[in-house]
Amino acid sequence: MQNWLADAFMVSRMFRLETEVDKSRQDLLRRRLLATNTAASPVLRALRGTPGERELPLQVWALDDSGALAGGLVGHTWTTWLHVTYLWVDERHRGSGLGSRLLAHAERVAHAERGCTSVRLETWDFQAPDFYKKQGYEVVCVIPDYPPGITEYTLTKQLAAS
């Protein structure tokens, strides 16, 4: 057993670990992970070279009469999924249905123009889990204390066929 520990210690000393932010290494790591995942997954292999392979931004903006930002949705589509990253409505317009309209519009575009069949998003307990449930979303993951004192929810929705 002592030799195994010595060998393990020697192997670990052969690497230098760094915590710096390095864009070129990040890009290299992403390419290598993509190659590894593509080799391991027939599903990801089948996506290669298709329009569904790339993430496409999807943004919806609501402007008031003066042209000021009243609300917006930022996300992207990938394969058959819409991922909503941000949805925000100015306090003056909350309760007006604007958030529902932004979300419904993004869902329609993702479904009709990009072939998406599902949506996913994350929200915190003090934000809008009940709002999303009213829009037909289901909680699929709950992470308590992320960050400490807050619960994060992941919700999904299946988009109806037109």
Contacts in CASP RR format, 6 or more apart in sequence:
PFRMAT RR
TARGET T0000
AUTHOR 0000-0000-0000
METHOD contacts of the structure
MODEL  1
MQNWLADAFMVSRMFRLETEVDKSRQDLLRRRLLATNTAASPVLRALRGT
PGERELPLQVWALDDSGALAGGLVGHTWTTWLHVTYLWVDERHRGSGLGS
RLLAHAERVAHAERGCTSVRLETWDFQAPDFYKKQGYEVVCVIPDYPPGI
TEYTLTKQLAAS
37 44 0 8 1.000
38 44 0 8 1.000
38 45 0 8 1.000
38 48 0 8 1.000
39 45 0 8 1.000
47 53 0 8 1.000
47 79 0 8 1.000
52 78 0 8 1.000
52 79 0 8 1.000
52 80 0 8 1.000
53 79 0 8 1.000
54 78 0 8 1.000
55 76 0 8 1.000
55 77 0 8 1.000
55 78 0 8 1.000
56 76 0 8 1.000
56 77 0 8 1.000
56 78 0 8 1.000
56 114 0 8 1.000
57 74 0 8 1.000
57 75 0 8 1.000
57 76 0 8 1.000
58 73 0 8 1.000
58 74 0 8 1.000
58 75 0 8 1.000
58 76 0 8 1.000
58 77 0 8 1.000
58 82 0 8 1.000
58 106 0 8 1.000
58 109 0 8 1.000
58 110 0 8 1.000
58 114 0 8 1.000
59 72 0 8 1.000
59 73 0 8 1.000
59 74 0 8 1.000
59 75 0 8 1.000
60 72 0 8 1.000
60 73 0 8 1.000
60 102 0 8 1.000
60 105 0 8 1.000
60 106 0 8 1.000
60 109 0 8 1.000
61 69 0 8 1.000
61 71 0 8 1.000
61 72 0 8 1.000
62 69 0 8 1.000
62 70 0 8 1.000
62 71 0 8 1.000
62 72 0 8 1.000
62 89 0 8 1.000
62 93 0 8 1.000
62 98 0 8 1.000
62 101 0 8 1.000
62 102 0 8 1.000
63 69 0 8 1.000
63 70 0 8 1.000
64 70 0 8 1.000
64 93 0 8 1.000
69 90 0 8 1.000
70 89 0 8 1.000
70 90 0 8 1.000
70 92 0 8 1.000
70 93 0 8 1.000
70 98 0 8 1.000
71 88 0 8 1.000
71 89 0 8 1.000
71 90 0 8 1.000
71 93 0 8 1.000
71 98 0 8 1.000
71 99 0 8 1.000
71 102 0 8 1.000
72 86 0 8 1.000
72 87 0 8 1.000
72 88 0 8 1.000
72 89 0 8 1.000
72 102 0 8 1.000
73 84 0 8 1.000
73 86 0 8 1.000
73 87 0 8 1.000
73 88 0 8 1.000
73 99 0 8 1.000
73 102 0 8 1.000
73 103 0 8 1.000
73 105 0 8 1.000
73 106 0 8 1.000
74 84 0 8 1.000
74 85 0 8 1.000
74 86 0 8 1.000
74 87 0 8 1.000
75 82 0 8 1.000
75 83 0 8 1.000
75 84 0 8 1.000
75 85 0 8 1.000
75 86 0 8 1.000
75 106 0 8 1.000
76 82 0 8 1.000
76 83 0 8 1.000
76 85 0 8 1.000
77 83 0 8 1.000
77 110 0 8 1.000
77 114 0 8 1.000
77 116 0 8 1.000
80 115 0 8 1.000
80 116 0 8 1.000
80 117 0 8 1.000
80 118 0 8 1.000
81 116 0 8 1.000
81 117 0 8 1.000
81 118 0 8 1.000
81 119 0 8 1.000
81 120 0 8 1.000
82 106 0 8 1.000
82 107 0 8 1.000
82 110 0 8 1.000
82 114 0 8 1.000
82 116 0 8 1.000
82 118 0 8 1.000
82 119 0 8 1.000
82 120 0 8 1.000
82 159 0 8 1.000
83 119 0 8 1.000
83 120 0 8 1.000
83 121 0 8 1.000
84 103 0 8 1.000
84 106 0 8 1.000
84 119 0 8 1.000
84 120 0 8 1.000
84 121 0 8 1.000
85 121 0 8 1.000
87 99 0 8 1.000
87 102 0 8 1.000
87 103 0 8 1.000
87 121 0 8 1.000
87 128 0 8 1.000
89 95 0 8 1.000
89 96 0 8 1.000
89 98 0 8 1.000
89 99 0 8 1.000
89 102 0 8 1.000
99 131 0 8 1.000
100 135 0 8 1.000
103 135 0 8 1.000
104 135 0 8 1.000
107 116 0 8 1.000
107 119 0 8 1.000
107 157 0 8 1.000
107 159 0 8 1.000
110 116 0 8 1.000
110 119 0 8 1.000
110 159 0 8 1.000
111 117 0 8 1.000
111 159 0 8 1.000
111 162 0 8 1.000
112 162 0 8 1.000
116 159 0 8 1.000
117 158 0 8 1.000
117 159 0 8 1.000
118 156 0 8 1.000
118 157 0 8 1.000
118 158 0 8 1.000
118 159 0 8 1.000
119 137 0 8 1.000
119 156 0 8 1.000
119 157 0 8 1.000
119 159 0 8 1.000
120 154 0 8 1.000
120 155 0 8 1.000
120 156 0 8 1.000
121 132 0 8 1.000
121 137 0 8 1.000
121 154 0 8 1.000
121 155 0 8 1.000
122 152 0 8 1.000
122 153 0 8 1.000
122 154 0 8 1.000
122 155 0 8 1.000
123 129 0 8 1.000
123 132 0 8 1.000
123 152 0 8 1.000
123 153 0 8 1.000
123 155 0 8 1.000
124 150 0 8 1.000
124 151 0 8 1.000
124 152 0 8 1.000
124 153 0 8 1.000
125 150 0 8 1.000
125 151 0 8 1.000
125 152 0 8 1.000
125 153 0 8 1.000
126 150 0 8 1.000
129 139 0 8 1.000
129 153 0 8 1.000
129 155 0 8 1.000
132 155 0 8 1.000
133 139 0 8 1.000
133 155 0 8 1.000
135 157 0 8 1.000
136 157 0 8 1.000
137 155 0 8 1.000
137 156 0 8 1.000
137 157 0 8 1.000
138 155 0 8 1.000
138 156 0 8 1.000
138 157 0 8 1.000
139 153 0 8 1.000
139 154 0 8 1.000
139 155 0 8 1.000
140 154 0 8 1.000
140 155 0 8 1.000
140 156 0 8 1.000
141 153 0 8 1.000
141 154 0 8 1.000
142 151 0 8 1.000
142 152 0 8 1.000
142 153 0 8 1.000
142 154 0 8 1.000
143 151 0 8 1.000
143 152 0 8 1.000
143 153 0 8 1.000
143 154 0 8 1.000
144 151 0 8 1.000
145 151 0 8 1.000
146 152 0 8 1.000
END
